[in-house]
Amino acid sequence: MIMTPSLSALVRDHGAVMSGEGGLPLHFGDLRPEVAALESGTGVLDLEACGVILLRGPQAAQFLNGLTTNDAVKLAVGAIQPSLISANKGKILFEILLLRTKAEEFLLLTEPGELEAVAGHLNFYHVREELEFGQVPLVRLDLIGPGAGEALRFDSLSDRDMTGRFSGDPLVTVPVGLGELNRIIALTTPAAAAGVAQSILQNSPGSRLVGLEAFDEVRIRQGVPRMGADFDRDFLPAEAGLYTHLSFNKGCYVGQEVHARMQHRGHPNRKLVALSWPESEPAGEAGAELFHAGEVAGRMTSVTRLSHAGRWHAIALVRFALTHPPTPLSLRAGGEAAVAMRPLATDLGSRRP
């Protein structure tokens, strides 16, 4: 009998260098072809380190609405939304994706390594609600790039909707953009995950396995912040520019008062923004300071390693006063204001004072 390798074995067989923590593939030896796949083909990112929690029951939507920052009640079946779980004082605890699979059923997708912590948080708040929840053994693959939609359209995956099958195993697929890039999240069993990835690589031209470093290149260019790189648990959503993760009209939830007050009565002192500057200028690095009128204006949090279309790209935390309207910055005190600023992709729905 032929044994199907695990997804982790498959990515290692393709030469992946793995992260020391979390079990994410960092790269496959050459960053440029991985980035090219993400921007012109299909990059297949192993996110087995992410976790999946199933919640179902008549009060599942109401329970989630009291804990998460986006509107779970109005989320349509088959749709997915970014959301946050915040502390009482509004600071971000967890970034999640919430997928509604049925009227009374949701899948909550966690960031790498946070499954147990998120499940424990849900359990702490669950008292008498009519629902059940628990961890489910589903493996996540992200397909990113212009070919992502076509990558699943081959014989073994034909005639499927959001919930289909691959070799007899369940396969859930749902589109969720990465800035302006196409992205499809695929969830399947550990036994089928490697087979799904292999079928995509074999049948979809321009597809290849990619690692976190290539993912970071394209999400920085797209102006998409990442928790652990650009923001952490010391941030309010407004500081992280995560307005796509918030609802301001769904009612009360943990941290809601702080978020509403920030939106309607004030603004943060600092904010994440997207930056770019000519490749004739020095390439930046995470932690490097930025300047305006000779004074420190902020610091870079994520920076691309490759220039794109003649420009370097970064995400940075800067003084709020410089973000409305976006103010050009300098790479050095007294230097030319060559660094252009724009809102993050997750910030485009925010109120402009």
C-alpha positions in Angstrom: 0.0 0.0 0.0 1.3 3.4 -1.0 1.5 5.8 2.0 0.6 9.5 1.4 3.2 11.8 3.0 2.1 14.4 5.5 2.0 18.0 4.5 5.0 18.8 6.7 7.0 16.0 5.1 6.0 17.2 1.6 7.3 20.8 2.3 10.5 19.4 3.8 11.0 17.2 0.7 10.8 20.3 -1.4 13.7 21.8 0.6 11.8 24.0 3.1 13.8 25.7 5.8 11.4 25.7 8.8 10.9 28.3 11.6 12.2 27.3 15.0 8.8 28.0 16.5 5.4 27.4 15.1 6.4 25.0 12.4 6.0 27.4 9.5 8.1 27.1 6.3 10.3 30.1 6.1 11.7 29.7 2.5 12.7 27.1 -0.1 16.1 28.5 -0.9 15.4 31.2 -3.4 13.1 34.1 -2.5 12.6 35.5 -6.0 10.7 32.6 -7.7 8.5 32.2 -4.6 7.5 35.9 -4.8 7.0 35.6 -8.6 4.6 32.7 -8.0 2.6 34.8 -5.5 2.4 37.8 -7.8 2.0 36.1 -11.2 1.0 32.4 -10.6 -0.1 30.6 -7.4 1.9 30.4 -4.2 0.9 27.5 -1.9 1.6 28.3 1.7 1.5 25.6 4.4 -0.3 27.0 7.4 -0.7 23.7 9.3 0.6 25.6 12.3 -2.7 27.5 12.4 -5.6 26.1 14.3 -9.4 25.6 13.6 -12.2 25.7 16.2 -15.7 24.6 15.4 -18.6 26.4 17.1 -22.2 25.4 16.5 -25.6 25.8 18.1 -28.6 28.2 18.2 -26.6 30.8 20.1 -23.2 30.5 18.4 -23.5 33.7 16.5 -24.6 35.7 19.5 -21.8 34.3 21.6 -19.2 35.2 19.0 -20.7 38.7 18.6 -20.1 39.3 22.3 -16.4 38.4 22.0 -15.2 39.4 18.6 -14.9 42.8 17.0 -16.7 42.2 13.8 -20.4 41.3 13.2 -20.8 37.5 13.3 -24.6 37.7 13.3 -24.7 39.4 9.9 -22.0 37.2 8.4 -23.6 35.2 5.5 -23.3 31.5 5.1 -20.2 30.7 3.0 -18.6 34.1 3.8 -15.5 34.8 5.9 -14.4 37.9 7.8 -11.3 39.1 9.6 -11.9 39.9 13.2 -10.2 40.4 16.6 -10.6 39.2 20.1 -9.7 42.1 22.4 -9.2 42.6 26.1 -11.5 44.7 28.4 -9.4 47.8 27.7 -9.5 47.3 24.0 -6.0 46.0 23.3 -5.7 43.2 20.8 -5.5 39.7 22.2 -5.9 37.6 19.0 -6.4 38.1 15.3 -8.8 35.5 13.8 -10.7 34.7 10.6 -14.3 33.7 11.1 -16.0 31.5 8.5 -19.8 30.8 8.6 -20.3 27.3 7.2 -24.0 26.9 8.2 -26.7 29.1 9.8 -25.7 27.8 13.2 -22.1 26.8 12.6 -18.8 28.6 12.4 -15.2 27.8 11.9 -12.8 30.1 13.8 -9.3 30.1 12.3 -6.4 31.1 14.6 -3.0 32.4 13.9 0.0 30.0 14.1 0.5 28.6 17.6 -2.5 30.3 19.2 -5.1 27.5 19.0 -4.9 26.5 22.7 -5.0 30.1 23.9 -8.0 31.1 21.8 -9.9 27.9 22.8 -9.2 28.6 26.5 -10.4 32.2 26.0 -13.7 31.0 24.5 -14.1 28.5 27.3 -13.6 31.2 29.9 -16.5 33.2 28.5 -18.8 30.3 27.7 -21.3 29.9 30.6 -24.8 28.9 29.6 -25.0 29.7 25.9 -26.7 27.0 23.8 -23.7 26.0 21.8 -20.8 23.6 21.6 -17.3 24.2 20.4 -14.0 22.4 20.2 -10.8 22.0 18.2 -11.1 20.2 14.8 -8.3 18.5 13.0 -8.3 20.5 9.8 -5.2 21.6 8.0 -5.0 25.1 6.3 -3.4 25.8 3.0 -3.4 29.3 1.5 -3.4 29.7 -2.3 -2.3 33.2 -3.2 -1.9 34.9 -6.5 -3.7 35.5 -9.8 -4.0 31.8 -10.5 -5.4 30.9 -7.1 -8.9 30.6 -8.4 -7.9 28.3 -11.2 -5.5 26.2 -9.1 -8.4 24.1 -7.6 -10.2 23.6 -10.9 -8.8 20.3 -12.1 -10.4 16.9 -12.4 -10.0 15.6 -8.8 -11.7 18.8 -7.4 -14.4 19.4 -10.0 -18.0 20.1 -9.3 -17.4 21.5 -5.8 -18.8 24.4 -3.9 -17.5 25.8 -0.6 -17.6 22.3 1.0 -16.4 19.6 -1.4 -14.3 16.5 -1.2 -10.8 15.4 -2.2 -10.2 11.7 -2.5 -13.1 11.1 -0.1 -12.0 13.7 2.5 -13.8 17.0 3.2 -12.4 20.1 1.6 -13.6 23.6 2.5 -12.5 26.5 0.3 -13.3 30.2 0.7 -11.8 33.3 -1.0 -10.4 36.1 1.2 -8.3 38.8 -0.4 -4.8 39.7 0.6 -4.9 43.4 -0.3 -5.6 43.3 -4.0 -4.2 39.8 -4.5 -6.4 36.8 -4.8 -6.2 34.3 -1.9 -8.2 31.2 -1.3 -8.1 29.4 2.0 -8.4 25.6 1.8 -9.2 23.5 4.8 -8.9 19.7 4.7 -7.9 16.7 6.8 -4.3 16.0 7.7 -4.5 12.8 5.6 -5.6 14.7 2.5 -3.6 18.0 2.9 -0.4 16.8 1.1 -2.5 15.3 -1.7 -4.3 18.6 -2.3 -1.0 20.4 -2.4 0.6 17.9 -4.7 -2.4 18.0 -7.1 -2.2 21.8 -7.3 1.6 21.7 -8.0 1.2 19.1 -10.6 -1.9 20.5 -12.4 -1.7 24.3 -12.0 1.0 26.0 -14.2 3.0 28.6 -12.3 2.3 27.2 -8.9 4.9 26.4 -6.3 5.3 26.0 -2.5 6.2 29.3 -0.8 7.3 30.3 2.7 6.7 33.0 5.2 9.4 35.2 3.9 7.9 35.4 0.4 4.5 35.9 1.9 5.9 38.8 3.9 7.3 40.4 0.7 3.9 40.5 -1.0 1.7 41.4 2.0 4.1 44.3 2.8 3.7 45.5 -0.8 0.0 45.1 -0.5 -0.1 47.1 2.8 -1.3 44.2 5.0 0.1 44.2 8.6 0.9 40.9 10.4 0.5 40.3 14.1 3.8 39.5 15.6 5.7 41.6 13.0 3.9 44.9 12.8 1.6 44.9 15.9 1.2 42.9 19.1 -0.9 42.8 22.2 0.1 46.3 23.2 -1.9 47.7 20.3 -5.5 49.0 19.9 -7.1 48.1 16.6 -7.1 51.8 15.6 -3.3 51.9 16.1 -2.9 48.8 13.9 -5.1 50.2 11.2 -7.4 47.2 11.4 -10.7 48.9 10.6 -11.7 46.0 8.3 -11.8 43.9 11.4 -14.3 46.2 13.3 -18.0 46.8 13.4 -19.2 50.0 15.0 -23.0 49.3 14.9 -23.5 45.7 16.1 -23.7 46.5 19.8 -21.6 45.6 22.9 -18.7 43.2 22.9 -15.5 43.0 25.0 -13.4 46.1 24.4 -16.2 47.8 22.4 -16.4 51.0 24.5 -12.7 51.8 24.0 -13.0 51.2 20.2 -16.1 53.3 19.9 -14.6 56.1 21.9 -11.5 56.1 19.8 -13.5 56.1 16.6 -16.0 58.8 17.5 -14.3 61.1 20.0 -10.6 60.9 19.3 -7.7 59.2 17.6 -4.6 57.2 18.5 -1.3 58.9 19.0 0.4 56.4 16.6 -0.7 54.4 13.6 0.6 51.8 11.2 0.9 52.9 7.6 2.3 51.6 4.3 5.4 53.2 2.8 7.4 53.1 -0.4 10.5 55.0 -1.7 12.8 54.8 -4.7 15.2 51.9 -4.9 18.0 54.5 -5.6 17.7 55.2 -1.8 19.0 52.8 0.7 16.9 49.7 1.6 15.5 49.9 5.1 15.2 47.4 7.9 12.8 46.7 10.6 13.3 49.0 13.5 14.9 51.8 11.5 13.7 55.3 12.4 11.9 57.7 10.1 12.1 61.4 10.2 10.0 64.5 9.5 11.3 68.1 9.9 14.5 66.8 11.5 12.6 64.9 14.2 11.9 61.2 14.6 8.5 60.5 13.1 8.3 56.7 13.7 9.9 53.4 12.9 9.7 50.7 10.3 8.1 47.4 11.5 8.3 45.3 8.3 10.5 46.0 5.2 10.7 44.2 1.8 14.0 42.5 0.9 13.4 42.9 -2.8 12.5 46.1 -4.6 9.4 46.1 -6.8 8.6 48.4 -9.7 11.7 50.5 -8.8 10.6 51.0 -5.2 11.2 49.6 -1.7 8.2 48.9 0.4 7.6 48.9 4.2 5.0 49.1 7.0 5.8 51.5 9.7 4.4 52.9 13.0 4.3 56.7 12.8 2.9 59.7 14.7 -0.8 59.9 13.9 -0.6 63.7 13.1 1.5 62.8 10.1 -1.0 60.3 8.7 -3.9 62.7 8.0 -3.1 63.8 5.3 -0.3 61.3 4.5 3.0 63.2 4.9 6.2 62.3 3.1 9.0 61.2 5.4 12.8 60.9 5.3 15.1 58.0 5.9 17.5 60.1 7.8 17.5 63.4 9.8 17.7 66.3 7.4 17.4 64.0 4.4 15.1 64.3 1.4 11.4 63.5 2.1 11.4 60.7 -0.5 9.3 58.2 1.5 5.6 58.2 0.4 2.9 57.1 2.8 -0.5 55.5 2.2 -3.2 53.9 4.4 -2.9 50.1 4.9 -5.2 47.9 2.9 -7.0 47.1 6.3 -7.5 50.8 7.0 -9.3 51.9 3.8 -12.7 51.9 5.5 -11.6 54.1 8.4 -13.1 57.5 9.2 -11.0 60.4 8.0 -10.9 63.2 10.5 
